[in-house]
Each structure stands twice: as C-alpha cells, then as structure tokens.
Amino acid sequence: MSKKVLFLLGPNLNMVGLREKNIYGSETAESINRDVIEWAKKLDMELETFQSNSEGEIISKIHESLGKNDAIILNAGAYTHYSYAIRDAIACVPSVPVIEVHMSNIHSREEFRHTSVIAPVCRGQISGFGKYSYKLALCALKDIFDTEV
C-alpha cells in the first residue's frame, strides 16, 4: 500500500524558474513538481502537491493532513523564519512527520534566513540541493516508513 505524502509549498515557490535564477535555477515550478511526483511513484508514494502564498491556507492543509496523509514535505518559504502559526499547526499533527525542505542553503544566505522557527517541530531539515532537496526528503521518508511500524 503506497504512502500518501503532502508536498506543501509556501509563498513565491510558484515563481521558481522566474525569480532569482542564480539561487533557484531556471527550471519551472511545474517541471520540478512533475519530477518530484515521478520520483515519489518510484518509491511507492502518492504525492499530493499544494502551493499557496497564504499562511492560512498552508495551516489548513497541515490540519487536513491528519488522518489523510502519512507525511508532509514542507517548503514554507519565508514563513519558515517567522511563522509561529505554521509551527503550531505542525505541532498539532504529531502523528504526521514533517520534513522541512529548502532548495537553497538557508544557512549561507541572509542572516534572517538562518533561523527556522518550524525546525523544532519537524522530523528533519534538508536544504541547499535545489530540486534534489525534495528527492532527498522522499528518500528520508521512505526510510522512515520502512523502519517504523
């Protein structure tokens, strides 16, 4: 039985491929999503993708994951650094492991990006590998699913 994973993307991630190509590359958000979905299939996972520029919509998707998804891959974008509301939403669903993911290395960028307020309630954090950060998160989830009963 395949595991259900929510691939949740925050603000401005719909603009990948158009914005700051020196940081995020020129591949579009749509092509990255297709690639990540295909990778998930190879790992026997069903991926639901959702992107929003709205903090409230992201929080609602996290809440809705309870009883629906086996895990969440979350790139909260800039909300990573200041959204205690998203942090609290993650804490509300402790049975759903959340992997925090960033395409860029947040620790090598502006100082305000060095702190993640969501990290303490996430299972782990992956950053700095471009779209492969998402694939690494899927591999981590595969290991979690295979080792936890």
DSSP file (Angstrom, degrees, kcal/mol; ACC not computed):
  #  RESIDUE AA STRUCTURE BP1 BP2  ACC     N-H-->O    O-->H-N    N-H-->O    O-->H-N    TCO  KAPPA ALPHA  PHI   PSI    X-CA   Y-CA   Z-CA
    1    1 A M              0   0    0      0, 0.0     2,-0.1     0, 0.0     0, 0.0   0.000 360.0 360.0 360.0 124.5    0.0    0.0    0.0
    2    2 A S        -     0   0    0      1,-0.1     2,-0.2    43,-0.1    43,-0.2  -0.385 360.0-119.2 -73.9 148.3    1.6    3.3   -1.1
    3    3 A K  E     -a   45   0A   0     41,-1.4    43,-3.5    -2,-0.1     2,-0.6  -0.587  21.0-129.4 -84.2 146.5    2.1    6.0    1.5
    4    4 A K  E     -a   46   0A   0     -2,-0.2    66,-3.3    41,-0.2    67,-1.1  -0.869  27.2-175.6-102.5 124.1    0.4    9.4    1.0
    5    5 A V  E     -ab  47  71A   0     41,-3.0    43,-2.7    -2,-0.6     2,-0.6  -0.965  20.0-141.3-123.6 132.6    2.6   12.4    1.2
    6    6 A L  E     -ab  48  72A   0     65,-2.4    67,-3.0    -2,-0.4     2,-0.9  -0.837   9.5-157.5 -91.1 121.9    1.6   16.1    1.1
    7    7 A F  E     -ab  49  73A   0     41,-3.6    43,-2.3    -2,-0.6     2,-0.5  -0.863  20.8-172.7-100.3  98.2    4.1   18.1   -0.9
    8    8 A L  E     -ab  50  74A   0     65,-2.8    67,-2.5    -2,-0.9     2,-0.4  -0.849   7.7-172.6-109.0 119.8    3.4   21.6    0.5
    9    9 A L  E     -ab  51  75A   0     41,-3.0    43,-2.2    -2,-0.5    67,-0.2  -0.923   7.7-153.4-118.0 135.1    5.0   24.7   -0.9
   10   10 A G    >   -     0   0    0     65,-3.0     3,-1.5    -2,-0.4     4,-0.3   0.092  44.5 -22.3 -92.5-158.1    4.7   28.2    0.5
   11   11 A P  T 3  S+     0   0    0      0, 0.0    67,-0.3     0, 0.0    -1,-0.2  -0.129 120.8   1.2 -60.8 139.3    4.9   31.7   -0.8
   12   12 A N  T >  S+     0   0    0      1,-0.1     3,-1.5    -3,-0.1     7,-0.2   0.357  91.9 113.1  71.7  -1.7    6.7   32.6   -4.0
   13   13 A L  G X   +     0   0    0     -3,-1.5     3,-0.8     1,-0.3    -1,-0.1   0.657  67.7  67.1 -75.8 -12.5    7.6   29.0   -4.8
   14   14 A N  G 3  S+     0   0    0     -4,-0.3    15,-0.3     1,-0.2    -1,-0.3   0.630  96.2  58.7 -72.1 -13.9    5.2   29.1   -7.7
   15   15 A M  G X> S+     0   0    0     -3,-1.5     3,-2.4    13,-0.1     4,-2.0   0.354  72.3 129.7 -99.1   4.1    7.7   31.6   -9.2
   16   16 A V  B <4 S+e   19   0B   0     -3,-0.8    13,-1.2     1,-0.3    14,-0.2  -0.359  70.9  35.1 -59.0 138.8   10.7   29.3   -9.2
   17   17 A G  T 34 S+     0   0    0      8,-0.6    -1,-0.3     2,-0.6    11,-0.2   0.082 121.7  50.9  98.7 -21.7   12.3   29.4  -12.6
   18   18 A L  T <4 S+     0   0    0     -3,-2.4     2,-0.3     9,-0.1     3,-0.3   0.683 100.6  63.6-112.6 -34.0   11.4   33.1  -13.0
   19   19 A R  B  < S-e   16   0B   0     -4,-2.0    -2,-0.6     1,-0.2     5,-0.3  -0.719 114.6 -14.5-100.2 144.4   12.8   34.6   -9.8
   20   20 A E    >>  -     0   0    0     -2,-0.3     4,-2.7     1,-0.2     3,-2.2   0.815  65.1-176.9  35.8  60.6   16.4   34.7   -8.6
   21   21 A K  H 3> S+     0   0    0     -3,-0.3     4,-1.8     1,-0.3    -1,-0.2   0.774  77.5  65.8 -59.2 -27.0   17.6   32.2  -11.1
   22   22 A N  H 34 S+     0   0    0      2,-0.2    -1,-0.3     1,-0.2    -2,-0.1   0.730 115.7  28.8 -66.6 -20.8   21.1   32.4   -9.6
   23   23 A I  H <4 S+     0   0    0     -3,-2.2    -2,-0.2     2,-0.1    -1,-0.2   0.811 135.3  25.7-102.5 -46.3   19.6   30.9   -6.4
   24   24 A Y  H  < S-     0   0    0     -4,-2.7     3,-0.2    -5,-0.3    -3,-0.2   0.501  99.9-129.1-103.6  -6.6   16.7   28.7   -7.6
   25   25 A G     <  -     0   0    0     -4,-1.8    -8,-0.6    -5,-0.4    -1,-0.2  -0.210  29.0 -80.2  82.6-179.0   17.7   27.9  -11.2
   26   26 A S  S    S+     0   0    0    -10,-0.1     2,-0.2    -4,-0.1    -1,-0.2   0.457  87.9 113.0-105.2  -3.2   15.7   28.2  -14.3
   27   27 A E  S    S-     0   0    0     -3,-0.2    -9,-0.1    -6,-0.1     2,-0.0  -0.519  70.2-116.7 -71.4 136.8   13.6   25.1  -14.1
   28   28 A T     >  -     0   0    0     -2,-0.2     4,-2.2   -11,-0.2   -11,-0.2  -0.259  13.6-116.9 -74.8 159.6    9.9   25.9  -13.6
   29   29 A A  H  > S+     0   0    0    -13,-1.2     4,-2.7   -15,-0.3     5,-0.2   0.885 115.7  55.1 -59.4 -39.9    7.9   25.0  -10.5
   30   30 A E  H  > S+     0   0    0      1,-0.2     4,-2.3     2,-0.2    -1,-0.2   0.915 108.8  45.4 -62.7 -44.2    5.6   22.9  -12.7
   31   31 A S  H  > S+     0   0    0      2,-0.2     4,-2.1     1,-0.2    -1,-0.2   0.870 112.9  50.9 -70.3 -34.5    8.5   20.8  -14.1
   32   32 A I  H  X S+     0   0    0     -4,-2.2     4,-2.7     2,-0.2     5,-0.2   0.937 110.1  50.3 -64.8 -45.3   10.0   20.4  -10.6
   33   33 A N  H  X S+     0   0    0     -4,-2.7     4,-2.5     1,-0.2    -2,-0.2   0.925 110.4  49.4 -58.2 -45.8    6.6   19.2   -9.3
   34   34 A R  H  X S+     0   0    0     -4,-2.3     4,-2.2     1,-0.2    -1,-0.2   0.913 112.2  48.5 -59.5 -42.9    6.3   16.7  -12.2
   35   35 A D  H  X S+     0   0    0     -4,-2.1     4,-2.2     2,-0.2    -2,-0.2   0.907 112.2  47.6 -64.7 -43.1    9.8   15.4  -11.5
   36   36 A V  H  X S+     0   0    0     -4,-2.7     4,-2.3     2,-0.2    -1,-0.2   0.886 110.5  52.7 -67.3 -38.8    9.1   15.0   -7.7
   37   37 A I  H  X S+     0   0    0     -4,-2.5     4,-2.0    -5,-0.2    -2,-0.2   0.919 110.2  48.1 -61.5 -43.8    5.8   13.3   -8.3
   38   38 A E  H  X S+     0   0    0     -4,-2.2     4,-1.7     1,-0.2    -2,-0.2   0.895 110.7  51.0 -64.5 -40.3    7.5   10.8  -10.6
   39   39 A W  H  X S+     0   0    0     -4,-2.2     4,-1.1     1,-0.2    -1,-0.2   0.904 108.1  52.9 -63.1 -41.4   10.3   10.2   -8.0
   40   40 A A  H ><>S+     0   0    0     -4,-2.3     5,-2.2     1,-0.2     3,-0.6   0.907 105.3  54.4 -60.9 -42.5    7.6    9.6   -5.4
   41   41 A K  H ><5S+     0   0    0     -4,-2.0     3,-1.8     1,-0.3    -1,-0.2   0.898 103.9  55.0 -58.5 -41.1    6.0    7.0   -7.6
   42   42 A K  H 3<5S+     0   0    0     -4,-1.7    -1,-0.3     1,-0.3    -2,-0.2   0.791 109.2  48.2 -62.8 -26.8    9.3    5.1   -7.9
   43   43 A L  T <<5S-     0   0    0     -4,-1.1    -1,-0.3    -3,-0.6    -2,-0.2   0.229 122.4-108.1 -97.1  12.9    9.4    5.0   -4.1
   44   44 A D  T < 5S+     0   0    0     -3,-1.8   -41,-1.4     1,-0.2     2,-0.4   0.912  75.9 133.4  61.0  46.6    5.8    3.8   -3.9
   45   45 A M  E   < -a    3   0A   0     -5,-2.2     2,-0.6   -43,-0.2    -1,-0.2  -0.969  52.5-139.7-126.3 143.9    4.4    7.0   -2.6
   46   46 A E  E     -a    4   0A   0    -43,-3.5   -41,-3.0    -2,-0.4     2,-0.5  -0.911  24.0-155.1-101.4 121.6    1.4    9.0   -3.7
   47   47 A L  E     -a    5   0A   0     -2,-0.6     2,-0.6   -43,-0.2   -41,-0.2  -0.866  11.9-166.6-107.7 124.5    2.2   12.7   -3.7
   48   48 A E  E     -a    6   0A   0    -43,-2.7   -41,-3.6    -2,-0.5     2,-0.4  -0.941  17.2-153.9-101.7 123.8   -0.4   15.5   -3.4
   49   49 A T  E     +a    7   0A   0     -2,-0.6     2,-0.3   -43,-0.2   -41,-0.2  -0.794  19.1 169.1-102.0 142.9    1.0   18.9   -4.3
   50   50 A F  E     -a    8   0A   0    -43,-2.3   -41,-3.0    -2,-0.4     2,-0.4  -0.950   8.5-175.0-151.6 129.5   -0.3   22.2   -2.9
   51   51 A Q  E     +a    9   0A   0     -2,-0.3     2,-0.3   -43,-0.2   -41,-0.2  -0.985  10.5 168.0-125.5 137.5    1.2   25.6   -3.2
   52   52 A S        -     0   0    0    -43,-2.2   -39,-0.2    -2,-0.4    -2,-0.0  -0.997  35.8-156.2-148.1 145.7   -0.1   28.8   -1.5
   53   53 A N  S    S+     0   0    0     -2,-0.3     2,-0.5   -42,-0.1   -43,-0.1   0.359  78.3  91.8 -92.2   2.4    1.1   32.3   -0.9
   54   54 A S     >  -     0   0    0      1,-0.1     4,-1.8   -44,-0.1     5,-0.2  -0.874  65.3-153.3-107.2 123.9   -1.4   32.4    2.0
   55   55 A E  H  > S+     0   0    0     -2,-0.5     4,-2.4     1,-0.2     5,-0.2   0.895  97.2  54.1 -58.7 -42.8   -0.3   31.4    5.5
   56   56 A G  H  > S+     0   0    0      1,-0.2     4,-2.5     2,-0.2    -1,-0.2   0.882 106.5  50.7 -62.3 -40.2   -3.9   30.4    6.5
   57   57 A E  H  > S+     0   0    0      2,-0.2     4,-2.2     1,-0.2    -1,-0.2   0.888 110.1  50.4 -65.5 -38.3   -4.2   28.1    3.5
   58   58 A I  H  X S+     0   0    0     -4,-1.8     4,-2.1     2,-0.2    -2,-0.2   0.926 110.8  49.2 -64.3 -44.7   -0.9   26.4    4.5
   59   59 A I  H  X S+     0   0    0     -4,-2.4     4,-2.4     1,-0.2    -2,-0.2   0.923 110.1  51.1 -60.4 -45.2   -2.1   26.0    8.1
   60   60 A S  H  X S+     0   0    0     -4,-2.5     4,-2.6     1,-0.2    -1,-0.2   0.900 108.7  51.1 -60.9 -41.4   -5.4   24.5    6.9
   61   61 A K  H  X S+     0   0    0     -4,-2.2     4,-0.9     2,-0.2    -1,-0.2   0.884 109.4  50.9 -64.1 -38.4   -3.6   21.9    4.6
   62   62 A I  H >< S+     0   0    0     -4,-2.1     3,-0.7     2,-0.2     4,-0.5   0.943 112.0  46.7 -63.7 -46.4   -1.4   20.9    7.6
   63   63 A H  H >< S+     0   0    0     -4,-2.4     3,-1.4     1,-0.2    -2,-0.2   0.914 110.0  53.8 -60.1 -43.9   -4.5   20.4    9.8
   64   64 A E  H 3< S+     0   0    0     -4,-2.6    -1,-0.2     1,-0.3    -2,-0.2   0.679  93.2  73.2 -66.2 -18.1   -6.3   18.5    7.0
   65   65 A S  T XX  +     0   0    0     -4,-0.9     4,-2.9    -3,-0.7     3,-2.1   0.755  69.6 106.0 -69.3 -23.1   -3.3   16.1    6.7
   66   66 A L  T <4 S-     0   0    0     -3,-1.4     4,-0.1    -4,-0.5    27,-0.0  -0.414  99.5  -0.6 -62.2 120.8   -4.3   14.4   10.0
   67   67 A G  T 34 S+     0   0    0      2,-0.4    -1,-0.3    -2,-0.3    -2,-0.1   0.377 132.0  65.9  80.2  -4.7   -5.8   11.0    9.1
   68   68 A K  T <4 S+     0   0    0     -3,-2.1     2,-0.3     1,-0.3    -2,-0.2   0.737  97.0  42.0-114.3 -41.6   -5.3   11.7    5.4
   69   69 A N     <  -     0   0    0     -4,-2.9    -2,-0.4     1,-0.1    -1,-0.3  -0.835  56.9-150.6-114.9 149.4   -1.5   11.9    4.8
   70   70 A D  S    S-     0   0    0    -66,-3.3     2,-0.3    -2,-0.3   -65,-0.2   0.657  82.5  -9.4 -86.7 -18.4    1.3    9.7    6.2
   71   71 A A  E     -b    5   0A   0    -67,-1.1   -65,-2.4    25,-0.2     2,-0.4  -0.978  60.7-130.5-167.8 167.3    3.8   12.6    6.0
   72   72 A I  E     -bc   6  98A   0     25,-2.5    27,-2.7    -2,-0.3     2,-0.6  -0.998   1.9-157.8-131.6 134.3    4.4   16.1    4.8
   73   73 A I  E     -bc   7  99A   0    -67,-3.0   -65,-2.8    -2,-0.4     2,-0.5  -0.972  28.5-168.9-103.6 118.9    7.3   17.6    2.8
   74   74 A L  E     +bc   8 100A   0     25,-2.7    27,-2.8    -2,-0.6     2,-0.6  -0.943  29.3 176.5-122.8 119.3    7.1   21.3    3.6
   75   75 A N  E     +b    9   0A   0    -67,-2.5   -65,-3.0    -2,-0.5   -62,-0.1  -0.908  12.1 179.7-110.0  97.8    9.0   24.2    2.0
   76   76 A A    >   -     0   0    0     -2,-0.6     3,-1.6     1,-0.3     4,-0.2   0.400  20.9-155.1 -81.9   3.8    7.4   27.1    3.9
   77   77 A G  G >   -     0   0    0      1,-0.3     3,-1.9   -67,-0.2     4,-0.3  -0.262  69.6 -10.2  56.5-141.8    9.4   29.7    2.0
   78   78 A A  G >  S+     0   0    0    -67,-0.3     3,-1.6     1,-0.3     4,-0.4   0.739 127.1  74.1 -62.9 -23.4    9.9   32.9    4.0
   79   79 A Y  G X> S+     0   0    0     -3,-1.6     4,-2.7     1,-0.3     3,-1.1   0.768  79.9  76.6 -60.8 -22.9    7.3   31.7    6.6
   80   80 A T  G <4 S+     0   0    0     -3,-1.9    37,-2.4     1,-0.2    38,-0.8   0.846  95.2  47.7 -50.5 -36.7   10.0   29.3    7.8
   81   81 A H  G <4 S+     0   0    0     -3,-1.6    -1,-0.2    -4,-0.3    -2,-0.2   0.553 130.8   7.3 -92.4  -9.8   11.7   32.2    9.6
   82   82 A Y  T <4 S+     0   0    0     -3,-1.1     2,-1.3    -4,-0.4    -2,-0.2   0.474  86.5 111.5-150.4  -1.8    8.8   33.8   11.4
   83   83 A S     X  +     0   0    0     -4,-2.7     4,-1.8     1,-0.2     5,-0.1  -0.639  23.9 167.1 -90.8  94.2    5.5   31.9   11.2
   84   84 A Y  H  > S+     0   0    0     -2,-1.3     4,-2.5     1,-0.2    -1,-0.2   0.746  78.6  63.9 -70.0 -22.9    4.8   30.6   14.7
   85   85 A A  H  > S+     0   0    0      2,-0.2     4,-1.9     1,-0.2    -1,-0.2   0.910 104.9  43.3 -67.4 -42.0    1.3   29.9   13.4
   86   86 A I  H  > S+     0   0    0      2,-0.2     4,-2.2     1,-0.2    -2,-0.2   0.890 112.6  54.2 -68.8 -38.6    2.7   27.3   10.9
   87   87 A R  H  X S+     0   0    0     -4,-1.8     4,-1.9     1,-0.2    -2,-0.2   0.928 110.2  46.3 -57.6 -45.9    5.0   26.0   13.6
   88   88 A D  H  X S+     0   0    0     -4,-2.5     4,-1.2     1,-0.2    -1,-0.2   0.848 108.5  56.0 -67.3 -34.7    2.0   25.5   15.9
   89   89 A A  H  < S+     0   0    0     -4,-1.9     4,-0.5     2,-0.2     3,-0.3   0.912 107.6  49.0 -63.2 -41.9    0.0   23.8   13.1
   90   90 A I  H >< S+     0   0    0     -4,-2.2     3,-1.4     1,-0.2    -2,-0.2   0.912 108.5  53.3 -62.7 -41.9    2.8   21.3   12.6
   91   91 A A  H 3< S+     0   0    0     -4,-1.9    -1,-0.2     1,-0.3    -2,-0.2   0.757  99.7  64.5 -64.6 -23.8    2.8   20.6   16.4
   92   92 A C  T 3< S+     0   0    0     -4,-1.2    -1,-0.3    -3,-0.3    -2,-0.2   0.670 103.7  47.0 -72.2 -16.7   -1.0   20.0   16.1
   93   93 A V    X   +     0   0    0     -3,-1.4     3,-2.1    -4,-0.5    -1,-0.2  -0.486  63.8 158.0-124.0  61.5   -0.4   16.9   14.0
   94   94 A P  T 3  S+     0   0    0      0, 0.0    -1,-0.1     0, 0.0    -2,-0.1   0.713  70.8  62.8 -63.2 -20.3    2.4   15.0   15.8
   95   95 A S  T 3  S+     0   0    0     -3,-0.1    -2,-0.0     1,-0.1    -3,-0.0   0.535  92.4  73.0 -81.0  -4.6    1.5   11.7   14.1
   96   96 A V  S <  S-     0   0    0     -3,-2.1   -25,-0.2    -6,-0.2    -1,-0.1  -0.898  83.5-139.1-111.4 102.9    2.3   13.2   10.7
   97   97 A P        -     0   0    0      0, 0.0   -25,-2.5     0, 0.0     2,-0.5  -0.373  16.3-155.5 -64.1 137.2    6.1   13.5   10.2
   98   98 A V  E     -c   72   0A   0     23,-0.2    25,-3.0   -27,-0.2    26,-0.9  -0.960   6.2-159.4-117.0 127.7    7.1   16.8    8.5
   99   99 A I  E     -cd  73 124A   0    -27,-2.7   -25,-2.7    -2,-0.5     2,-0.4  -0.937  15.5-142.2-104.4 119.9   10.4   17.2    6.7
  100  100 A E  E     -cd  74 125A   0     24,-2.7    26,-2.6    -2,-0.6     2,-0.4  -0.693  26.7-175.4 -81.2 128.9   11.4   20.8    6.3
  101  101 A V  E     + d   0 126A   0    -27,-2.8     2,-0.4    -2,-0.4    26,-0.2  -0.973  16.6 179.4-133.1 142.3   12.9   21.4    2.9
  102  102 A H  E     - d   0 127A   0     24,-2.2    26,-1.0    -2,-0.4    27,-0.6  -0.998  24.0-147.9-138.3 137.3   14.6   24.3    1.1
  103  103 A M  S    S+     0   0    0     -2,-0.4    27,-2.6    24,-0.2     2,-0.2   0.890  88.0  52.6 -68.8 -39.2   16.0   24.4   -2.4
  104  104 A S  S    S-     0   0    0     25,-0.2     2,-1.2    24,-0.2    24,-0.8  -0.530  99.8-101.6 -93.4 163.0   18.7   26.9   -1.3
  105  105 A N    >   -     0   0    0     23,-0.3     3,-1.9    22,-0.3     4,-0.3  -0.737  34.0-166.4 -82.9 100.0   21.1   26.6    1.6
  106  106 A I  G >  S+     0   0    0     -2,-1.2     3,-0.7     1,-0.3    -1,-0.2   0.733  82.9  61.4 -63.2 -21.2   19.3   28.9    4.0
  107  107 A H  G 3  S+     0   0    0      1,-0.2    -1,-0.3    -3,-0.1     7,-0.1   0.583 102.9  49.5 -83.5  -9.4   22.4   29.0    6.2
  108  108 A S  G <  S+     0   0    0     -3,-1.9    -1,-0.2     5,-0.1    -2,-0.2   0.307 104.5  70.8-107.8   8.2   24.6   30.6    3.5
  109  109 A R  S <  S-     0   0    0     -3,-0.7     5,-0.1     1,-0.3    -3,-0.1  -0.134 101.4 -27.1-105.2-158.2   22.1   33.3    2.7
  110  110 A E    >   -     0   0    0      1,-0.1     3,-1.8    -2,-0.1     4,-0.4  -0.161  65.0-113.4 -55.7 148.7   21.0   36.5    4.5
  111  111 A E  G >  S+     0   0    0      1,-0.3     3,-1.8     2,-0.2     4,-0.4   0.835 113.3  62.9 -56.9 -36.8   21.2   36.2    8.3
  112  112 A F  G >  S+     0   0    0      1,-0.3     3,-0.5     2,-0.2    -1,-0.3   0.751  99.1  57.5 -63.2 -20.5   17.4   36.4    8.8
  113  113 A R  G <  S+     0   0    0     -3,-1.8    -1,-0.3     1,-0.2    -2,-0.2   0.575  85.8  80.0 -83.7  -9.2   17.1   33.1    6.9
  114  114 A H  G <  S+     0   0    0     -3,-1.8     2,-0.5    -4,-0.4    -1,-0.2   0.746  83.3  69.5 -71.0 -22.9   19.5   31.2    9.3
  115  115 A T    <   -     0   0    0     -3,-0.5     2,-0.6    -4,-0.4     3,-0.1  -0.852  61.8-168.0-103.6 128.1   16.8   30.7   11.9
  116  116 A S        -     0   0    0     -2,-0.5   -35,-0.2     1,-0.1     3,-0.1  -0.961   7.9-169.6-111.4 118.2   13.9   28.3   11.2
  117  117 A V  S    S+     0   0    0    -37,-2.4   -36,-0.1    -2,-0.6    -1,-0.1   0.653  89.5  52.8 -79.4 -13.9   11.0   28.6   13.7
  118  118 A I  S >  S+     0   0    0    -38,-0.8     3,-1.7     1,-0.1     4,-0.4   0.681  85.3  85.1 -91.4 -18.9    9.5   25.4   12.3
  119  119 A A  G >  S+     0   0    0      1,-0.3     3,-1.6   -39,-0.2    -1,-0.1   0.853  80.4  61.5 -53.8 -41.5   12.6   23.2   12.6
  120  120 A P  G 3  S+     0   0    0      0, 0.0    -1,-0.3     0, 0.0    -2,-0.1   0.737 110.4  40.7 -62.5 -19.6   12.0   22.2   16.3
  121  121 A V  G <  S+     0   0    0     -3,-1.7     2,-0.3    -4,-0.1   -23,-0.2   0.344 100.8  90.5-108.0   5.9    8.7   20.6   15.4
  122  122 A C  S <  S-     0   0    0     -3,-1.6   -23,-0.2    -4,-0.4     3,-0.1  -0.687  78.5-128.0 -98.3 155.5    9.9   19.0   12.1
  123  123 A R  S    S-     0   0    0    -25,-3.0     2,-0.3    -2,-0.3   -24,-0.2   0.842  83.6 -30.4 -68.5 -34.5   11.4   15.5   11.8
  124  124 A G  E     -d   99   0A   0    -26,-0.9   -24,-2.7     2,-0.0     2,-0.4  -0.974  57.4-118.6-171.0 175.4   14.3   16.9   10.0
  125  125 A Q  E     -d  100   0A   0     -2,-0.3     2,-0.4   -26,-0.2   -24,-0.2  -0.996  17.6-175.6-134.6 134.9   15.6   19.6    7.6
  126  126 A I  E     +d  101   0A   0    -26,-2.6   -24,-2.2    -2,-0.4     2,-0.3  -0.999  18.7 157.7-128.6 129.0   17.1   19.4    4.2
  127  127 A S  E     +d  102   0A   0     -2,-0.4   -22,-0.3   -26,-0.2   -24,-0.2  -0.997  41.0  39.3-149.5 153.4   18.5   22.4    2.3
  128  128 A G  S    S+     0   0    0    -26,-1.0   -23,-0.3   -24,-0.8   -25,-0.2   0.496  78.3  97.6  97.4   5.7   20.8   23.5   -0.4
  129  129 A F  S >  S-     0   0    0    -27,-0.6     3,-1.5     1,-0.4     4,-0.2   0.084  76.0-133.9-115.1  23.8   20.4   20.9   -3.1
  130  130 A G  T >  S-     0   0    0    -27,-2.6     3,-1.8     1,-0.3     4,-0.4  -0.289  77.3 -14.7  60.0-143.8   18.0   22.6   -5.4
  131  131 A K  T >> S+     0   0    0      1,-0.3     3,-1.1     2,-0.2     4,-1.0   0.751 131.6  71.6 -64.4 -21.5   15.1   20.4   -6.6
  132  132 A Y  H <> S+     0   0    0     -3,-1.5     4,-2.8     1,-0.3    -1,-0.3   0.710  80.7  73.7 -68.5 -18.3   17.1   17.4   -5.3
  133  133 A S  H <> S+     0   0    0     -3,-1.8     4,-1.8     1,-0.2    -1,-0.3   0.898  97.2  49.1 -57.4 -38.7   16.3   18.6   -1.8
  134  134 A Y  H <> S+     0   0    0     -3,-1.1     4,-2.0    -4,-0.4    -1,-0.2   0.891 110.1  49.7 -68.6 -39.4   12.8   17.3   -2.4
  135  135 A K  H  X S+     0   0    0     -4,-1.0     4,-2.2     2,-0.2    -2,-0.2   0.894 109.0  52.4 -66.2 -39.0   14.0   14.0   -3.7
  136  136 A L  H  X S+     0   0    0     -4,-2.8     4,-2.3     1,-0.2    -1,-0.2   0.884 107.2  53.0 -62.7 -37.8   16.2   13.6   -0.6
  137  137 A A  H  X S+     0   0    0     -4,-1.8     4,-2.4     2,-0.2    -2,-0.2   0.903 107.8  50.7 -64.1 -40.5   13.2   14.3    1.6
  138  138 A L  H  X S+     0   0    0     -4,-2.0     4,-2.5     2,-0.2    -2,-0.2   0.902 109.9  50.3 -62.8 -40.2   11.3   11.5   -0.2
  139  139 A C  H  X S+     0   0    0     -4,-2.2     4,-2.0     2,-0.2    -2,-0.2   0.903 110.0  50.5 -63.7 -40.7   14.2    9.1    0.4
  140  140 A A  H  X S+     0   0    0     -4,-2.3     4,-2.3     1,-0.2    -2,-0.2   0.914 111.0  48.6 -63.3 -42.2   14.2   10.1    4.1
  141  141 A L  H  X S+     0   0    0     -4,-2.4     4,-3.3     2,-0.2     5,-0.2   0.900 107.0  55.6 -65.2 -40.1   10.5    9.4    4.3
  142  142 A K  H  X S+     0   0    0     -4,-2.5     4,-2.3     1,-0.2    -1,-0.2   0.926 109.9  46.9 -56.6 -44.6   11.0    6.0    2.5
  143  143 A D  H  X S+     0   0    0     -4,-2.0     4,-1.6     2,-0.2    -2,-0.2   0.912 112.5  49.5 -64.2 -42.5   13.5    5.1    5.2
  144  144 A I  H  X S+     0   0    0     -4,-2.3     4,-2.0     1,-0.2     3,-0.2   0.937 112.9  46.8 -60.6 -47.0   11.1    6.3    8.0
  145  145 A F  H  < S+     0   0    0     -4,-3.3    -1,-0.2     1,-0.2    -2,-0.2   0.874 113.4  48.9 -63.9 -37.2    8.2    4.4    6.5
  146  146 A D  H  < S+     0   0    0     -4,-2.3    -1,-0.2    -5,-0.2    -2,-0.2   0.752 118.0  38.9 -75.4 -24.2   10.3    1.2    6.1
  147  147 A T  H  < S+     0   0    0     -4,-1.6     2,-0.4    -3,-0.2    -2,-0.2   0.659 103.8  72.3-103.2 -17.0   11.7    1.3    9.7
  148  148 A E     <        0   0    0     -4,-2.0    -1,-0.0    -5,-0.2     0, 0.0  -0.825 360.0 360.0-102.0 137.3    8.7    2.5   11.7
  149  149 A V              0   0    0     -2,-0.4    -1,-0.1    -3,-0.0    -4,-0.1   0.391 360.0 360.0-107.9 360.0    5.8    0.1   12.3
